[in-house]
């Protein structure tokens, strides 16, 4: 579980948070880490469910591919499975003013300002949301399927992830391992959107390497990424319309009235993209506000820009390296990556890797 001094440092870094929050966070994370079991040991069990065995083997191959072919910082993460009877869900709180898409942020040591806050207790998350609503903010609380300690600990696989299909499971693992590899303090949307890109693209490359371009799982991973790009564009259009409304000279009451029309328009466009099987999801048919939309923007901002940089050389490690370098050297990370594609500059040149395993 790590030496005691690591825990003391980690908890002291969270001293800016409330004592209740820190204690609950520490307790739940300790429980997760304490109940880790090496996947290699679990695979030796004769009574292990065959489907679970296949998923665990997949996880080991994914983490090996992430480390050796993509250059991700893997360490001991996802080499173990946590065996707790009821693995805790993380309830993520997001907030925003009612007439702005500028997210409410929380400050944490090391990672800086973050546009969401995670709780292991839904009651605590809902209570915090009500406090912000009383101050005039839109709020949204959602659950997260996984989370990363950014390399501070060797994150284990949570049991519910074994219920995911192969392409989703691989995507999640690549996404979280990329967080441990790169994290730009104070830039939530950039971190999550780039990790979203990295997770999808890495999964596609992995399945092409494992099963070939024409296998069903490869095709499904590719189709999901195409739809993610379409959804990203849909969310961006909705955000642009709302930002234009909020920047107008209309009275606040008129803005609040008009935004309902814009949310309805977005849901119509969204349902057309996702199809009838997802038409009853919260985003497609539930009540929307700025915080709900920001939950999408955080993960979907400018995905097409990342994809265009990647397509220039179809070398994922090189594309990620050039984008993270551009982001770190810019005042605004998305602008730094966009600058790579400016027509006034020579085309972005990404080196080709001889290893076909990482070729797109």
C-alpha positions in Angstrom: 0.0 0.0 0.0 3.0 2.3 0.1 5.1 3.6 3.0 3.3 5.6 5.8 5.2 8.8 4.9 3.5 8.8 1.5 0.1 8.8 3.2 1.1 11.7 5.5 2.4 13.8 2.6 -0.7 13.0 0.5 -3.2 13.9 3.2 -1.2 17.0 4.2 -1.4 18.2 0.6 -5.2 18.0 0.9 -5.2 20.2 4.0 -6.9 23.0 2.0 -10.0 20.8 2.0 -12.4 20.3 4.8 -11.4 17.8 7.5 -14.5 15.6 6.8 -13.6 15.6 3.1 -10.0 14.6 3.7 -10.8 11.9 6.2 -13.5 10.3 4.0 -11.2 10.5 0.9 -8.3 9.0 2.8 -10.4 6.2 4.3 -12.0 5.2 1.0 -8.7 5.3 -0.9 -6.9 3.3 1.8 -9.7 0.7 1.6 -9.2 0.4 -2.2 -5.4 0.1 -1.9 -5.5 -2.2 1.1 -7.7 -4.8 -0.7 -5.5 -4.9 -3.8 -4.6 -8.4 -5.1 -2.1 -9.0 -8.0 -4.0 -9.9 -11.2 -1.3 -12.5 -11.8 -2.4 -14.3 -8.6 -6.1 -14.0 -9.3 -5.6 -15.6 -12.7 -4.3 -18.7 -10.9 -7.6 -19.3 -9.3 -9.3 -22.4 -10.8 -12.8 -21.2 -10.1 -12.3 -17.8 -11.7 -15.2 -16.8 -14.1 -14.0 -17.3 -17.7 -15.2 -13.9 -18.8 -13.4 -12.2 -15.9 -10.3 -14.2 -16.7 -10.4 -12.8 -20.3 -10.9 -9.2 -19.1 -8.0 -9.5 -16.6 -5.7 -10.8 -19.3 -6.8 -8.0 -21.5 -5.9 -5.4 -18.8 -2.4 -6.8 -18.5 -1.9 -6.6 -22.2 -3.3 -3.1 -22.3 -0.9 -1.8 -19.6 2.1 -3.6 -21.2 1.2 -1.9 -24.6 0.8 1.5 -22.9 4.2 1.2 -21.3 6.3 -0.4 -24.0 4.6 0.8 -27.2 3.1 4.2 -26.3 5.6 5.3 -23.6 2.9 5.9 -20.9 3.9 6.1 -17.3 2.5 2.8 -16.0 4.4 1.9 -12.9 2.4 -0.7 -10.9 -1.0 0.7 -11.9 -3.6 -1.8 -13.1 -1.4 -4.8 -12.2 -3.8 -5.5 -9.4 -7.6 -5.8 -8.7 -9.2 -4.3 -5.6 -11.4 -6.9 -3.9 -13.9 -5.0 -1.8 -17.5 -6.1 -1.4 -18.9 -2.7 -2.5 -16.3 -0.7 -4.4 -17.0 3.0 -3.7 -18.3 5.2 -6.5 -16.9 8.6 -7.0 -19.6 11.3 -7.2 -18.3 14.2 -9.2 -19.7 17.7 -8.6 -19.6 20.4 -11.3 -21.0 23.9 -11.1 -21.3 27.1 -13.2 -23.0 30.4 -13.0 -26.5 30.4 -14.6 -25.6 32.7 -17.4 -22.0 31.7 -18.0 -20.1 28.6 -19.2 -17.1 29.5 -17.0 -16.9 26.6 -14.5 -16.7 27.0 -10.8 -13.4 25.7 -9.7 -11.8 24.2 -6.6 -8.2 24.6 -5.7 -6.0 21.6 -4.7 -2.2 21.5 -4.1 -0.1 20.2 -7.0 -3.0 19.9 -9.5 -4.1 23.6 -9.1 -7.6 24.7 -9.9 -10.0 21.9 -11.0 -13.4 22.3 -12.5 -14.9 19.4 -10.5 -14.7 17.9 -7.1 -15.0 14.2 -6.4 -16.7 12.6 -3.3 -17.0 9.0 -2.2 -20.3 9.9 -0.6 -23.3 10.9 -2.7 -24.9 12.7 0.3 -21.8 14.9 0.7 -21.8 15.7 -3.0 -25.5 16.5 -3.0 -25.1 18.7 0.1 -22.2 20.6 -1.5 -24.4 21.0 -4.7 -27.3 22.5 -2.7 -24.9 25.0 -1.0 -23.8 26.2 -4.5 -27.3 26.3 -5.8 -28.2 28.6 -2.9 -25.5 30.9 -4.1 -27.1 31.0 -7.6 -25.0 28.3 -9.4 -26.1 25.6 -11.7 -24.9 22.2 -10.5 -24.6 18.6 -11.7 -23.6 15.5 -9.9 -22.5 12.4 -11.8 -20.6 9.2 -11.1 -17.2 8.4 -12.5 -16.3 4.9 -13.7 -12.6 5.3 -12.7 -10.1 7.8 -11.4 -6.4 8.3 -11.3 -4.1 9.3 -8.4 -1.8 10.7 -11.1 1.0 8.3 -10.2 1.0 8.9 -6.5 -0.2 5.3 -5.9 -0.3 2.2 -8.0 -4.0 2.4 -8.9 -5.8 -1.0 -8.9 -8.5 -2.0 -11.3 -12.0 -1.5 -9.8 -14.2 -4.7 -10.0 -17.1 -3.1 -11.9 -14.8 -2.3 -14.8 -14.8 -6.0 -15.6 -18.5 -5.6 -16.6 -17.4 -3.3 -19.5 -16.9 -4.5 -23.0 -13.4 -4.9 -24.3 -13.2 -1.6 -26.1 -14.6 0.4 -23.2 -12.3 -1.3 -20.7 -9.2 -0.7 -22.8 -10.2 2.9 -23.4 -10.6 3.6 -19.7 -7.2 2.1 -18.8 -5.4 4.0 -21.5 -7.2 7.2 -20.4 -6.3 6.9 -16.8 -2.7 5.9 -17.5 -2.3 8.9 -19.7 -3.3 11.1 -16.7 -0.5 9.5 -14.8 1.8 10.4 -17.7 0.8 14.0 -18.4 -1.2 16.4 -16.2 -1.1 20.2 -16.7 -2.0 21.8 -13.4 -5.0 24.1 -13.5 -6.3 23.1 -16.9 -9.0 20.5 -16.3 -10.6 20.6 -19.8 -7.3 20.2 -21.6 -6.2 17.3 -19.4 -9.5 15.5 -19.7 -10.0 16.2 -23.4 -6.5 15.1 -24.4 -6.9 12.0 -22.2 -10.2 11.3 -24.0 -8.4 11.5 -27.3 -5.5 9.4 -26.1 -7.8 6.7 -24.7 -9.8 6.3 -27.8 -6.9 6.4 -30.2 -4.7 4.1 -28.1 -7.5 1.6 -27.9 -7.9 1.6 -31.7 -4.2 1.1 -32.2 -4.0 -1.6 -29.6 -6.9 -3.6 -31.1 -5.4 -3.3 -34.6 -2.2 -4.7 -33.2 -3.9 -7.5 -31.3 -6.7 -8.6 -33.7 -6.1 -6.7 -37.0 -8.0 -3.9 -38.7 -11.0 -6.0 -39.8 -11.9 -7.6 -36.4 -15.2 -6.6 -34.9 -13.7 -5.2 -31.7 -11.4 -2.9 -33.8 -14.3 -1.7 -35.9 -16.4 -0.9 -32.8 -13.5 1.0 -31.3 -13.1 3.0 -34.5 -16.9 3.7 -34.7 -17.0 4.9 -31.1 -14.2 7.4 -31.8 -16.0 8.7 -35.0 -19.1 9.2 -32.9 -17.2 10.9 -30.1 -15.8 13.4 -32.7 -19.4 14.0 -33.9 -20.6 14.5 -30.4 -17.7 16.9 -29.6 -18.8 19.1 -32.6 -22.4 19.0 -31.4 -21.5 20.0 -27.9 -19.2 22.8 -29.2 -22.0 24.2 -31.4 -24.3 24.3 -28.3 -21.6 26.0 -26.3 -21.1 28.6 -28.9 -24.8 29.5 -29.1 -25.0 29.7 -25.3 -21.9 31.9 -25.0 -23.3 34.3 -27.6 -26.5 34.5 -25.7 -24.8 35.0 -22.3 -22.6 37.7 -23.9 -25.6 39.6 -25.3 -27.1 42.8 -23.8 -30.3 40.9 -22.8 -31.6 41.1 -19.3 -30.6 38.1 -17.2 -34.3 36.9 -17.0 -34.4 36.9 -20.8 -31.2 35.0 -21.0 -32.5 32.4 -18.7 -35.7 32.1 -20.7 -33.8 31.8 -24.0 -31.3 29.3 -22.8 -34.1 26.7 -22.4 -34.7 26.9 -26.1 -31.0 26.4 -26.9 -30.8 23.4 -24.5 -33.8 21.9 -26.3 -32.2 22.5 -29.7 -29.0 20.8 -28.5 -30.9 17.7 -27.2 -32.7 17.4 -30.6 -29.3 17.4 -32.4 -27.8 15.1 -29.8 -30.6 12.5 -30.1 -30.1 12.5 -33.8 -26.5 11.5 -33.3 -26.8 8.9 -30.6 -29.8 7.1 -32.0 -32.9 5.7 -30.3 -31.0 3.3 -28.0 -29.6 6.3 -26.1 -32.5 8.7 -26.5 -33.6 8.3 -22.9 -30.2 9.1 -21.3 -29.9 12.1 -19.1 -28.1 14.2 -21.6 -30.5 13.3 -24.4 -33.8 13.8 -22.5 -33.1 15.0 -19.0 -33.1 18.5 -17.6 -30.1 20.5 -18.8 -28.2 23.4 -17.3 -24.7 24.9 -17.7 -23.1 22.5 -15.3 -24.5 19.5 -17.2 -23.2 20.8 -20.5 -19.8 21.6 -18.9 -19.6 17.9 -17.9 -19.5 17.2 -21.6 -17.2 20.1 -22.6 -14.6 19.0 -20.1 -14.1 15.7 -22.0 -14.9 16.8 -25.5 -13.3 20.1 -26.2 -11.5 20.4 -29.5 -11.1 16.7 -30.1 -10.9 17.3 -33.8 -7.8 19.5 -33.3 -6.0 16.6 -31.5 -7.1 14.2 -34.3 -5.8 16.5 -37.0 -2.4 16.6 -35.4 -2.4 12.8 -35.1 -3.5 12.4 -38.7 -0.5 14.3 -39.9 1.9 11.4 -39.1 -0.4 8.8 -37.6 2.1 8.2 -34.8 0.4 8.5 -31.5 3.4 8.7 -29.1 4.9 11.4 -31.4 1.6 13.3 -31.7 1.0 13.3 -27.9 4.6 14.4 -27.3 4.3 17.4 -29.7 0.9 18.4 -28.3 1.9 18.2 -24.7 5.1 20.2 -25.4 3.1 22.8 -27.3 0.5 23.0 -24.4 3.2 23.4 -21.7 4.9 26.2 -23.7 1.7 28.2 -24.3 -0.3 30.6 -22.2 -3.4 28.7 -23.0 -2.9 24.9 -23.8 -5.6 24.5 -26.5 -4.2 27.6 -28.3 -0.8 26.0 -28.1 -2.0 22.9 -29.9 -4.1 24.9 -32.4 -1.0 26.8 -33.3 0.6 23.6 -34.6 -2.1 23.6 -37.4 -1.8 27.3 -38.4 -1.6 27.5 -42.2 1.0 30.3 -41.9 3.4 27.8 -40.5 5.0 24.8 -42.3 3.0 21.6 -41.9 3.5 19.8 -38.7 6.1 17.0 -39.3 5.7 14.0 -37.1 8.4 11.2 -37.4 7.3 7.8 -38.6 8.0 5.0 -36.2 9.2 1.7 -37.7 7.2 -0.3 -35.2 3.9 -1.2 -36.9 2.4 -1.8 -33.5 1.9 1.9 -32.9 1.1 2.9 -36.4 -2.4 4.3 -36.9 
